[in-house]
Amino acid sequence: MTINLCHLMDFGDGAFEVKVLNTEQVVHNMDELLLIAGMIVR
């Protein structure tokens, strides 16, 4: 799945693979996504 992160999305507690277009990073869980979202979402 690919996302353009404009707001925080909750993908739950399980593992997943998402490419964040804003940073070109691939994340695998909410902890990783929250680190990136903290830099992007205001």
Wavefront OBJ file of the C-alpha trace (Angstrom):
o trace
v 0.000 0.000 0.000
v 1.189 3.537 -0.683
v -0.057 6.578 1.203
v 0.407 10.351 1.038
v 0.442 11.243 4.711
v -1.709 14.340 5.345
v -3.250 13.153 8.595
v -2.531 10.309 11.000
v -4.094 7.007 10.007
v -4.445 4.071 12.427
v -3.511 0.732 10.873
v -3.920 -1.163 14.145
v -1.505 -3.206 16.245
v -0.413 -5.716 13.619
v 2.378 -5.627 11.082
v 1.871 -3.990 7.698
v 3.922 -2.479 4.905
v 3.218 1.093 3.821
v 5.306 3.434 1.684
v 4.884 7.048 2.779
v 5.131 9.174 -0.358
v 6.055 12.303 1.597
v 9.379 10.759 2.656
v 9.721 7.696 0.367
v 10.114 5.590 3.547
v 8.590 2.146 4.010
v 7.193 1.436 7.481
v 6.066 -1.833 9.014
v 4.126 -0.895 12.147
v 2.431 2.024 13.906
v 5.529 2.887 15.958
v 7.506 3.523 12.769
v 4.593 5.406 11.201
v 4.181 7.653 14.258
v 7.814 8.753 14.038
v 7.329 9.900 10.451
v 3.880 11.381 11.084
v 5.335 13.499 13.890
v 7.570 15.216 11.329
v 4.877 15.684 8.670
v 1.419 16.073 10.199
v 0.796 19.412 11.873
l 1 2 3 4 5 6 7 8 9 10 11 12 13 14 15 16 17 18 19 20 21 22 23 24 25 26 27 28 29 30 31 32 33 34 35 36 37 38 39 40 41 42
